[in-house]
Amino acid sequence: MTQRDEIAKLRQQLLIQSKAATDNEKIFLRLLEREILLLKARTLKDLLDRITVGLANSYGLNEVTLLLWDPEHEIRHLLASEMGEEPAIPGIRFVDSMNVVPAQVQRMRSVWLGPFIGGDHDLLFQQKDQLKSVALIPLVREENLVGCLNFASVDDRRFTRHHATSFLSHLGNVASFAVENAVNRSRLLRSGFTDVLTGMHNRRYLESRLGEEIAVAKRQQAPLTCLMLDVDHFKQVNDIHGHQAGDRVLREIVKRVAGQIRTSDVAARYGGEEFAVLMPATRAVDAKKLAERIRKAVSATPMEVSSDQALTVTVSIGIAEIVPPRSAADHTALGEGLLSAADVALYQAKADGRDRVKISD
């Protein structure tokens, strides 16, 4: 080989290496751009959309899904608060326990690339008949598996055991951090939903959940019932015994109400001495039974207002029920109407003599 040939060969190798470096830089910049988009998501729903639809479009994938461990349903409740309805986002799967996912996923701590395997991967994807290769990316926080980001392609050569996994591992770390960050941000926003005095949910929380429950009731064509409770003659408690005594009464009432309601019910301090309870999938006539138990539990034994004094306290309760029509679009108006009807029934219970339950006409 002549010197000229050697120079030509070196130039060719340099061009190849230069092109490879340019291509790698483009890949790196595209990856960085996608990571920034995930980290800049403003809401939890926005992030989940960017992970599934966004990454599928960016990388030309046939399907991207996200499996998230959510044992206390907290993420689902946070999503519902943002969306105003029960969350159902394509590509997102929540599980109460990792025991229900494939054993392969349970053991994962590093990226897995390979062929789509029916049975093992059916739970993770929808397009089961077309998919040929997959990339399973574990989401790990503090050494605990909290989810799995899943890429799939109809090309059997797109993901193989011979491909590098470093950039996918990095993407998994970014995605897990972004999910944790979005959940914490949503949790922080929702932290304003607790009444400081009683520890009960507040009116803001009730109004947020009301939209969720109406959406579920509309979809299931099921009733949603509201109880509105008011402490009888509460002003006299404050005027005669002082506001500290009134605070003790409110806290004790919350304990007694909480001891009667179901886990599916939503209770909140609506304002002052007024409380509300949402009862999903419950008719007003059945809700009246619970209302009577609450009324009796409140007045059953005197409440301590000081170290040497106790008061017998009663409550009046109004009940209203709706079954949202499928055509209903304004959930806010439906919710306001339900609360208003329960409040009217409460007013009637007070007008009839207090310490009683009244169902809205």
Buried (B, 14 or more C-beta within 10 A) or exposed (E): EEEEEEEEEEEEEEEEEEEEEEEEEEEEEEBEEBBEBBBEBEBBBBBBBBBBBBBBEBBEBBBBBBBBBBEEEEBBBBBBBBBBBBBEBEBBBBBEEBEEBBEBBBEBEEBBBBEBEEEBBEBBBEEBEEBBBBBBBBBBEEEEBBBBBBBBBBEEEBBEEEBEBEEBBBBBBBBBBBBBBBBEBBBEBBEEBBBEEBEBBBBBBBBBBBBBBBBBBBEBEBBBBBBBBBBBBBEEBBEEBEEEBBBBBBBBBBEBBBEBBEEEBBBBBBEEBBBBBBBBBBBBEBBBEBBBBBBEBBBEEEBBBEEEEEBEBBBBBBBBBBBBEEEBEEBEEBBEEBBBBBBBBBBBBBEEEBBBBBBBE
